[in-house]
């Protein structure tokens, strides 16, 4: 899953949120440099990623992107999940999603001392351009696909991946909604077990 989902499945806990958002930039034993509550967020992120990678829906959706991006298909599916989560009115309606994103940035602004260097460089753009909210728009997904391509060693263009996304949109929406229900339950169970520790 991508940034919006990891933020949303931090369940409004500022330190869990921080760990969940920075996890990809914290390697190996570096996680132990952080307060315990942020470590729990890092571990929650990783548990969600493992659940996502192993889910049958993810494996099915990767087939959409594999012809264009091969081994990077999972990363494109992660971004797509954020799109359908942002549109999921069973979770939040559009104005509430805007409120959620602003609350998320507010929490993160108070935790910036814990940001790894790469996340610290990226975060101002995330906030100023409101990535978390703009995943709801197809142009936001197109931009995110472009960002993935720029960071990937073996990809030159995201145009084909975006075409496949739009062509398979109804099926992807239906499958993503199934997955979102499953991952929310998993993440809540993980979250509740961690905050009880």
URURDA-V974810 format. One record per pair of residues at least 12 apart in sequence whose C-alpha atoms are under 7 Angstrom apart, sorted by sequence separation. I is the first residue (numbers start at 0). J is the second residue. If there is no record, write none. Layout:
((I;J) (I;J))
//
This chain:
((61;73) (145;157) (6;19) (144;157) (5;19) (6;20) (5;20) (61;76) (60;76) (2;20) (18;37) (22;41) (17;37) (18;38) (141;161) (15;36) (18;39) (19;40) (14;36) (15;37) (18;40) (19;41) (22;44) (104;126) (14;37) (17;40) (18;41) (15;39) (16;40) (19;43) (15;40) (19;44) (14;40) (100;131) (100;132) (97;132) (96;132) (5;44) (0;48) (85;134) (86;135) (85;135) (0;51) (82;134) (81;134) (82;135) (82;140) (75;144) (1;77) (0;77) (1;78) (4;81) (0;78) (3;81) (0;80) (1;81) (83;172) (17;107) (24;115) (67;159) (68;160) (83;175) (13;106) (17;110) (21;114) (24;117) (67;160) (24;118) (80;175) (64;160) (21;118) (64;163) (63;163) (60;171) (56;174) (56;178) (3;131) (2;131) (47;186) (43;189) (43;190) (39;193) (8;183) (8;186))
//
